[in-house]
């Protein structure tokens, strides 16, 4: 009989001991969450792939492979227009090396692609269909062969302050095999870019138009 009465306190003690680990796990959870929230945010990598991966909003895309950053392995040049309509959308111009590294990326608006249309208009105003057709044509011609040139800098060309530093420009001028690409933004903002072996990156070394 004595044993039977003594088992009740012992049972209570055992239940209390079994419940204590659950209490510890509950109190430790917020500490783990606080540690995660306090972790520093890494700076944005502007050369990383775009966060927009959906294809449903892709209105038009043009692609071309050309030798650019390497003398043997062609890079992939892409111009992808995304948005709700051709006239109010954003185009991403990117260059991807053969190993998959994005070495250049720039965002252009549909207005940037359409602006030069004023030089071709024979009458005031343009219909929506005409404007859309012009943007499609601009994209189709964006990577035309005439926009690539070798050498990047001709012997008679002069250094343009405000683009790249003089040391990089002089290095590009000495290298006769460097491939350059030029493109127009807006009405008159012509840009010339090339891969700089000195800097190991794409640089804007000149301008045209304007």
NORSUL-V483829 format. One record per residue. N is the residue number from 0. SS is DSSP state (~ for helix, > for strand, _ for the rest). Layout:
# NORSUL-V483829
[[N | SS] [N | SS]]
This chain:
# NORSUL-V483829
[[0 | _] [1 | ~] [2 | ~] [3 | ~] [4 | ~] [5 | ~] [6 | ~] [7 | ~] [8 | ~] [9 | ~] [10 | ~] [11 | ~] [12 | ~] [13 | ~] [14 | ~] [15 | ~] [16 | ~] [17 | ~] [18 | ~] [19 | ~] [20 | ~] [21 | ~] [22 | ~] [23 | ~] [24 | ~] [25 | ~] [26 | ~] [27 | ~] [28 | ~] [29 | ~] [30 | ~] [31 | ~] [32 | ~] [33 | ~] [34 | ~] [35 | ~] [36 | ~] [37 | _] [38 | _] [39 | _] [40 | _] [41 | _] [42 | _] [43 | _] [44 | _] [45 | _] [46 | _] [47 | _] [48 | _] [49 | _] [50 | _] [51 | _] [52 | _] [53 | _] [54 | _] [55 | _] [56 | _] [57 | >] [58 | >] [59 | >] [60 | >] [61 | >] [62 | >] [63 | >] [64 | >] [65 | >] [66 | _] [67 | _] [68 | _] [69 | _] [70 | _] [71 | _] [72 | _] [73 | _] [74 | >] [75 | >] [76 | >] [77 | >] [78 | >] [79 | >] [80 | >] [81 | >] [82 | >] [83 | >] [84 | >] [85 | _] [86 | _] [87 | >] [88 | >] [89 | >] [90 | >] [91 | >] [92 | >] [93 | >] [94 | >] [95 | >] [96 | _] [97 | _] [98 | _] [99 | _] [100 | _] [101 | >] [102 | >] [103 | >] [104 | >] [105 | >] [106 | >] [107 | >] [108 | >] [109 | ~] [110 | ~] [111 | ~] [112 | ~] [113 | ~] [114 | ~] [115 | ~] [116 | ~] [117 | ~] [118 | ~] [119 | _] [120 | _] [121 | _] [122 | _] [123 | _] [124 | _] [125 | _] [126 | _] [127 | ~] [128 | ~] [129 | ~] [130 | ~] [131 | ~] [132 | ~] [133 | ~] [134 | ~] [135 | ~] [136 | ~] [137 | ~] [138 | ~] [139 | ~] [140 | ~] [141 | _] [142 | _] [143 | _] [144 | ~] [145 | ~] [146 | ~] [147 | >] [148 | >] [149 | _] [150 | _] [151 | _] [152 | _] [153 | _] [154 | _] [155 | _] [156 | _] [157 | _] [158 | _] [159 | _] [160 | _] [161 | _] [162 | _] [163 | _] [164 | _] [165 | ~] [166 | ~] [167 | ~] [168 | ~] [169 | ~] [170 | ~] [171 | ~] [172 | ~] [173 | ~] [174 | _] [175 | _] [176 | _] [177 | _] [178 | _] [179 | >] [180 | >] [181 | >] [182 | >] [183 | >] [184 | >] [185 | _] [186 | _] [187 | _] [188 | >] [189 | >] [190 | >] [191 | >] [192 | >] [193 | >] [194 | >] [195 | >] [196 | _] [197 | _] [198 | _] [199 | _] [200 | >] [201 | >] [202 | >] [203 | >] [204 | >] [205 | >] [206 | >] [207 | >] [208 | _] [209 | _]]
